[in-house]
């Protein structure tokens, strides 16, 4: 397919805008001309070979450009990024243009073979891989330095010349998706395949996990209700419930791996090869040579980075943790004040006042979590990590450690220092319910209300204008560019992680936690769907094969929950009465049970395979076929190398044979 690049044209009559590029106001003409030319240039000349045209509005041409691509260009791009599609024999294979006829639903005139999300992902990949050749700077901006191999789009972003790049919504498809997703209240599964086709695999996988986690909580909620109603103070009756909870937490995480494998195999991302990671946009350093790629790029000393991490970031995180504990102690002072006030007055108002400290503390926790998140992002960026994956891992570690301590430290203190189970139940219930209400308001309701107000103002401004096709496209672009940017699934997974902690860590004390979690998650599905479709700009699709580091985070939380529940059961008066003479026997028994449960957890995790048998067989078959194809290529290459030598040997043999025969055929004189 390499020869096809030269036949691609940069003009197509049926232009379909897929991606929007917004440049800063006042961007110099020479910069715009150079950038658009590089986007349209042929691949052989270092361009992206895409289609681009300016957005024309009633005010003329603004610094907004629409990017698209021809059907052939997108197919070649699908091969470049390694998209995996379904073949006619129902197997999943990496798409290649040369074997395009073997893929299911492929036809030369079928422009829906690639989903719109896949097309936009291909364009994003091509734009991000648009690299400087011999330019030393961005034309018109001498301070924006370039060097061979530097990503042009990333330099434009860091220089403030490029404001944003975002994919356009497909209004008709979005309308259908909204109707099937959250347009009507129904009991059933989400249209995950439709979500994946529109938003990509990363977001579809999050909603798949949210749905799965909600269904997995239902058994815990059903079992927890009778325990709450009939056995409130009898902790020995919670032993079976806690044991079931601990085994349940292991099973659901292992089963999720299997469901995740089924989904990602069907979507093709389980087979996608991991691409070589480029330096993240914010990475800076002295220009040097990458020993792996041989290209020029910024180089930053790992020693300097480690010094920044251990001498600045680590002390800052420890200081924040200390401050969180200090706020926790203030909360306990307020709790004691409310208790003393209730003892003095014994009224309905004083009874309500008992919950006020927990509510205030829950609000403070949410505020501290959000402030710390900004500080953690700034610090992690300042550490100057080269790769986006390294940046994300350090950020997630910082945020998880602080959020875990900030949300659960007070509960651990109440359980294992104050030994007040009644206060533990009250605090757990208040923290869980308050945090759920605040998250729903801050993440979905408030942004939706603000976006609805903005859309109403925009529609009033445009109501007097004619709505032909071009104008409606301009209106759509202008409305979408002002919408908020979806920052990824980090906060959504973090919310589920903390919820999982509330449900599993102290399950034997407050069985109703699972009930509130189910109710919250049902509304979360609808509010998150509304947020994706109505509040934020459409995010670029990001192929992924699993939920990444969050799987490890959930598994770690389930291990911690084993320890906490075993200790809580061991502290109950009923269990304590079984060992009246020796407390050491009690401690050893609790430790033995805890180790036994952990052993069962790890055995179950080992026994339950991560991928179903049929998918394992399909993956093994593909691996075998790829190895056989590689062997054939090697044999063909070896034959090409040896063919001239063999041909030469045959010629020599033929000449020798002819010389030998010549005397025999010479006529006698």
Buried (B, 14 or more C-beta within 10 A) or exposed (E): EEEEBEEBEBEBEEBBBBBBBBBEEEBBEEBBEBBBEBBBBBBEEBBBBBBBBBBBBEEEEBBBBBBBBBBBBBBBBBBBBBBBBBBEEEEBBBBBBEEBEBBEEBEEEEEEBBBBBBBBBBBBBBBBBBBBEEBEBBBBBEEBBBBEBBBBBBBBBBBEBBBEBBBBBBEEBBEBBBEEBBEEEEEEEBBBEBBBBBBBBBBBBBBBBBBBBBEBBEBBBEBBBEBBEEBEEEBBBBBEBBBBBBBBBBBBBBEBBBBBBBBBBBBBBBBBEEEEEBBBBBBEBEEEEBEEEEEBBBBBEEEEBEEBBEEEBEEBBEEBBEEBBEBBEEBBEBBEEBBEBBEEEEEEEBEEBBBBBBEBBBBBBBEBBEEBBEBBBEBBBEBBBBEBBBBBBBBBBBBBBBBBBBBBBBBBBBBEEEEBBEBBBBBBBBBBBBBBBBBBEEBBBEBBEEBEEBBEEBEEEBEEEEEEEEBBBBBBBBBBBEBEEBEBBBBBBBBBBBBBBBBBBBBBBBBBBBBBBBBBBBEBBEBBBBBBBBBBBBBBBBBBBBBBBBBEBBBEBBBBBBBBBBBBBBBBEBBEEEBEEEEEEBEEBBBEBBEEBBEBBEEBBEEBEBBBEEBEEBBEEBEEEEEEEEEEEEEEEEEEEEEEEEEEEEEEEEEEEEEEEEEEEEEEE
